[in-house]
Amino acid sequence: MTDLSAVILSNNSEKTILNAIKSVLFCDEIIIIDDNSTDNTIRIIEQLNLAKIKIYSHILNDDFSNQRNFGLQKASGNWILFLDSDEVISQQLANEIVHTIKIPKVNGYYLKRLDIFMDVKLKHGETGNIKLLRLAKKGFGIWEGKVHETWRITGQVGVLQNAILHYHNLTILQFLERLDKYSTLQANSLFEKKVKEPLCCHFVKPIAKFILNYIVRLGFMDGYPGLVMAWLMSWHSLLVRIKLRLLNLK
């Protein structure tokens, strides 16, 4: 069994997968779980010709937890590190991870994530407050939730100091298309849970989300990118409400 496995989820990630893989070369094993990519993602990975990289094809089927749990099954490390294909482990975080798993005090660790949007590091707003449980001992938990999935770990968890870097290498149109996809998944998830909301939520929740992210969480301090991100997150909130209501009206 290896000490540390990295699991990377990919789907048509030819523009970002190389940087993601390079950032986890310090790991003993790199597992790629690919959701039927039709671009050059797989060819780029194979050209690296690294024995530590293993590629598995596994269809997402709109269930991110299932995708990550499949990665858990395939990884052989004592510790598992999860990464998306548009994320990068900074050298500082890599050093911290290597040191931490040698003398672990808990079963898992939350990692901070720093979003880079419109070439600006967003230190405030919704994305400036993110901590994700992405590093844990194998066998101490599974992923739950089809969308906005979480890793449920038994025992104590800690927080590392350095951050994952999340690069939004998308045009605004591509970003909107992604919001459309994720809002559909979230609306379907809420519908399956029999959630119903009054019509006023269409107005209140998106506006409240903008005020929270842009003013309360100081998104305005990130300049114009902070304003755009706050509006996009509010738009996502509105889309979820609309799609959920349409599902309930069927």
C-alpha positions as a Python dict, from the first residue, in 0.01 Angstrom:
ca = {
    (1, 'M'): (0, 0, 0),
    (2, 'T'): (126, 348, -88),
    (3, 'D'): (137, 638, 158),
    (4, 'L'): (-53, 899, -45),
    (5, 'S'): (-284, 871, -346),
    (6, 'A'): (-420, 1167, -540),
    (7, 'V'): (-759, 1124, -709),
    (8, 'I'): (-841, 1367, -991),
    (9, 'L'): (-1183, 1390, -1156),
    (10, 'S'): (-1173, 1487, -1523),
    (11, 'N'): (-1410, 1560, -1809),
    (12, 'N'): (-1290, 1729, -2126),
    (13, 'S'): (-1009, 1884, -1923),
    (14, 'E'): (-740, 1920, -2190),
    (15, 'K'): (-667, 2282, -2092),
    (16, 'T'): (-616, 2216, -1721),
    (17, 'I'): (-535, 1849, -1656),
    (18, 'L'): (-159, 1883, -1708),
    (19, 'N'): (-118, 2150, -1439),
    (20, 'A'): (-338, 1951, -1200),
    (21, 'I'): (-126, 1638, -1246),
    (22, 'K'): (206, 1823, -1219),
    (23, 'S'): (94, 1969, -888),
    (24, 'V'): (45, 1622, -733),
    (25, 'L'): (358, 1449, -861),
    (26, 'F'): (475, 1440, -499),
    (27, 'C'): (205, 1175, -437),
    (28, 'D'): (292, 805, -461),
    (29, 'E'): (-6, 729, -685),
    (30, 'I'): (-225, 942, -913),
    (31, 'I'): (-572, 810, -1000),
    (32, 'I'): (-762, 975, -1287),
    (33, 'I'): (-1138, 917, -1290),
    (34, 'D'): (-1247, 1033, -1635),
    (35, 'D'): (-1608, 1102, -1728),
    (36, 'N'): (-1600, 1001, -2095),
    (37, 'S'): (-1380, 1288, -2219),
    (38, 'T'): (-1408, 1348, -2594),
    (39, 'D'): (-1120, 1597, -2624),
    (40, 'N'): (-745, 1535, -2581),
    (41, 'T'): (-756, 1484, -2203),
    (42, 'I'): (-661, 1115, -2207),
    (43, 'R'): (-396, 1157, -2475),
    (44, 'I'): (-229, 1434, -2274),
    (45, 'I'): (-221, 1214, -1964),
    (46, 'E'): (-88, 912, -2153),
    (47, 'Q'): (191, 1118, -2310),
    (48, 'L'): (333, 1176, -1962),
    (49, 'N'): (409, 802, -1954),
    (50, 'L'): (429, 789, -1575),
    (51, 'A'): (388, 453, -1400),
    (52, 'K'): (227, 616, -1096),
    (53, 'I'): (-68, 740, -1306),
    (54, 'K'): (-369, 511, -1349),
    (55, 'I'): (-665, 610, -1567),
    (56, 'Y'): (-1016, 477, -1513),
    (57, 'S'): (-1319, 557, -1728),
    (58, 'H'): (-1633, 603, -1519),
    (59, 'I'): (-1948, 781, -1634),
    (60, 'L'): (-2060, 1058, -1397),
    (61, 'N'): (-2437, 1008, -1441),
    (62, 'D'): (-2495, 1337, -1255),
    (63, 'D'): (-2367, 1186, -929),
    (64, 'F'): (-2042, 1338, -803),
    (65, 'S'): (-2033, 1134, -482),
    (66, 'N'): (-2050, 811, -679),
    (67, 'Q'): (-1763, 934, -896),
    (68, 'R'): (-1546, 1018, -595),
    (69, 'N'): (-1634, 696, -412),
    (70, 'F'): (-1524, 505, -723),
    (71, 'G'): (-1193, 687, -689),
    (72, 'L'): (-1175, 586, -324),
    (73, 'Q'): (-1212, 223, -425),
    (74, 'K'): (-935, 242, -684),
    (75, 'A'): (-684, 435, -472),
    (76, 'S'): (-442, 223, -269),
    (77, 'G'): (-289, 491, -46),
    (78, 'N'): (-316, 511, 331),
    (79, 'W'): (-413, 875, 269),
    (80, 'I'): (-629, 1003, -17),
    (81, 'L'): (-612, 1355, -164),
    (82, 'F'): (-896, 1465, -393),
    (83, 'L'): (-851, 1726, -665),
    (84, 'D'): (-1060, 1855, -954),
    (85, 'S'): (-898, 1897, -1293),
    (86, 'D'): (-912, 2278, -1275),
    (87, 'E'): (-740, 2287, -937),
    (88, 'V'): (-371, 2294, -844),
    (89, 'I'): (-192, 2201, -523),
    (90, 'S'): (52, 2482, -443),
    (91, 'Q'): (407, 2389, -349),
    (92, 'Q'): (346, 2522, 1),
    (93, 'L'): (40, 2300, 41),
    (94, 'A'): (225, 1999, -102),
    (95, 'N'): (501, 2044, 157),
    (96, 'E'): (243, 2081, 433),
    (97, 'I'): (59, 1765, 326),
    (98, 'V'): (377, 1555, 312),
    (99, 'H'): (478, 1673, 660),
    (100, 'T'): (128, 1635, 809),
    (101, 'I'): (57, 1275, 706),
    (102, 'K'): (385, 1163, 863),
    (103, 'I'): (260, 1265, 1206),
    (104, 'P'): (-121, 1269, 1173),
    (105, 'K'): (-328, 1378, 1470),
    (106, 'V'): (-670, 1338, 1306),
    (107, 'N'): (-840, 1130, 1036),
    (108, 'G'): (-892, 1405, 781),
    (109, 'Y'): (-814, 1764, 691),
    (110, 'Y'): (-1006, 2054, 545),
    (111, 'L'): (-816, 2241, 275),
    (112, 'K'): (-874, 2608, 202),
    (113, 'R'): (-940, 2693, -162),
    (114, 'L'): (-840, 3016, -333),
    (115, 'D'): (-1032, 3094, -652),
    (116, 'I'): (-860, 3273, -941),
    (117, 'F'): (-1128, 3443, -1151),
    (118, 'M'): (-1065, 3695, -1431),
    (119, 'D'): (-695, 3670, -1335),
    (120, 'V'): (-766, 3791, -980),
    (121, 'K'): (-736, 3591, -657),
    (122, 'L'): (-1075, 3620, -487),
    (123, 'K'): (-998, 3659, -117),
    (124, 'H'): (-1350, 3762, -16),
    (125, 'G'): (-1711, 3683, -100),
    (126, 'E'): (-1855, 3333, -127),
    (127, 'T'): (-1545, 3173, -275),
    (128, 'G'): (-1311, 3346, -32),
    (129, 'N'): (-1451, 3151, 263),
    (130, 'I'): (-1434, 2798, 125),
    (131, 'K'): (-1284, 2505, 316),
    (132, 'L'): (-1322, 2158, 165),
    (133, 'L'): (-1251, 1821, 325),
    (134, 'R'): (-1020, 1681, 57),
    (135, 'L'): (-751, 1489, 249),
    (136, 'A'): (-830, 1189, 470),
    (137, 'K'): (-723, 842, 570),
    (138, 'K'): (-866, 568, 352),
    (139, 'G'): (-1145, 369, 513),
    (140, 'F'): (-1266, 645, 744),
    (141, 'G'): (-1555, 776, 537),
    (142, 'I'): (-1741, 802, 207),
    (143, 'W'): (-1871, 1082, -13),
    (144, 'E'): (-2240, 1176, 9),
    (145, 'G'): (-2467, 1395, -205),
    (146, 'K'): (-2505, 1391, -583),
    (147, 'V'): (-2412, 1759, -612),
    (148, 'H'): (-2221, 1979, -365),
    (149, 'E'): (-2094, 1647, -234),
    (150, 'T'): (-1923, 1614, 104),
    (151, 'W'): (-1678, 1361, 243),
    (152, 'R'): (-1820, 1226, 570),
    (153, 'I'): (-1527, 1125, 789),
    (154, 'T'): (-1548, 944, 1123),
    (155, 'G'): (-1333, 1085, 1400),
    (156, 'Q'): (-1168, 1423, 1433),
    (157, 'V'): (-1066, 1645, 1142),
    (158, 'G'): (-825, 1936, 1121),
    (159, 'V'): (-753, 2230, 889),
    (160, 'L'): (-435, 2287, 688),
    (161, 'Q'): (-299, 2638, 646),
    (162, 'N'): (-216, 2651, 274),
    (163, 'A'): (-469, 2655, -9),
    (164, 'I'): (-571, 2470, -321),
    (165, 'L'): (-565, 2705, -620),
    (166, 'H'): (-886, 2689, -827),
    (167, 'Y'): (-850, 2837, -1177),
    (168, 'H'): (-1167, 2948, -1353),
    (169, 'N'): (-1026, 2920, -1706),
    (170, 'L'): (-1366, 2980, -1863),
    (171, 'T'): (-1527, 3251, -2071),
    (172, 'I'): (-1833, 3414, -1916),
    (173, 'L'): (-2051, 3212, -2156),
    (174, 'Q'): (-1883, 2887, -2047),
    (175, 'F'): (-1924, 2989, -1683),
    (176, 'L'): (-2296, 3050, -1740),
    (177, 'E'): (-2327, 2711, -1910),
    (178, 'R'): (-2165, 2549, -1606),
    (179, 'L'): (-2403, 2734, -1373),
    (180, 'D'): (-2692, 2607, -1585),
    (181, 'K'): (-2567, 2249, -1548),
    (182, 'Y'): (-2505, 2267, -1174),
    (183, 'S'): (-2832, 2448, -1101),
    (184, 'T'): (-3016, 2166, -1280),
    (185, 'L'): (-2838, 1905, -1069),
    (186, 'Q'): (-2913, 2095, -748),
    (187, 'A'): (-3279, 2148, -840),
    (188, 'N'): (-3317, 1777, -916),
    (189, 'S'): (-3156, 1690, -583),
    (190, 'L'): (-3393, 1921, -393),
    (191, 'F'): (-3691, 1782, -586),
    (192, 'E'): (-3594, 1426, -490),
    (193, 'K'): (-3596, 1542, -127),
    (194, 'K'): (-3950, 1682, -182),
    (195, 'V'): (-3838, 2039, -112),
    (196, 'K'): (-4090, 2311, -200),
    (197, 'E'): (-4037, 2685, -167),
    (198, 'P'): (-4280, 2978, -181),
    (199, 'L'): (-4262, 3208, -480),
    (200, 'C'): (-4108, 3486, -270),
    (201, 'C'): (-3786, 3283, -252),
    (202, 'H'): (-3731, 3366, -621),
    (203, 'F'): (-3678, 3727, -514),
    (204, 'V'): (-3550, 3705, -159),
    (205, 'K'): (-3283, 3435, -180),
    (206, 'P'): (-3089, 3560, -487),
    (207, 'I'): (-3089, 3918, -356),
    (208, 'A'): (-2995, 3805, -6),
    (209, 'K'): (-2713, 3596, -150),
    (210, 'F'): (-2575, 3896, -339),
    (211, 'I'): (-2586, 4116, -27),
    (212, 'L'): (-2420, 3842, 178),
    (213, 'N'): (-2139, 3776, -69),
    (214, 'Y'): (-2073, 4125, -199),
    (215, 'I'): (-2126, 4335, 115),
    (216, 'V'): (-2121, 4120, 429),
    (217, 'R'): (-1839, 3895, 305),
    (218, 'L'): (-1660, 4195, 151),
    (219, 'G'): (-1671, 4075, -209),
    (220, 'F'): (-1644, 4438, -321),
    (221, 'M'): (-1281, 4433, -203),
    (222, 'D'): (-1198, 4198, -491),
    (223, 'G'): (-1279, 4471, -742),
    (224, 'Y'): (-1475, 4411, -1060),
    (225, 'P'): (-1416, 4031, -1057),
    (226, 'G'): (-1570, 4025, -708),
    (227, 'L'): (-1879, 4204, -838),
    (228, 'V'): (-1914, 3967, -1135),
    (229, 'M'): (-1873, 3659, -915),
    (230, 'A'): (-2135, 3786, -667),
    (231, 'W'): (-2386, 3836, -948),
    (232, 'L'): (-2309, 3495, -1100),
    (233, 'M'): (-2363, 3319, -766),
    (234, 'S'): (-2694, 3504, -725),
    (235, 'W'): (-2793, 3400, -1077),
    (236, 'H'): (-2720, 3039, -983),
    (237, 'S'): (-2947, 3075, -680),
    (238, 'L'): (-3229, 3209, -898),
    (239, 'L'): (-3188, 2929, -1154),
    (240, 'V'): (-3216, 2666, -880),
    (241, 'R'): (-3541, 2823, -753),
    (242, 'I'): (-3693, 2844, -1104),
    (243, 'K'): (-3599, 2489, -1201),
    (244, 'L'): (-3721, 2348, -870),
    (245, 'R'): (-4057, 2521, -910),
    (246, 'L'): (-4096, 2390, -1265),
    (247, 'L'): (-4027, 2037, -1144),
    (248, 'N'): (-4287, 2071, -868),
    (249, 'L'): (-4545, 2202, -1117),
    (250, 'K'): (-4520, 1895, -1341),
}
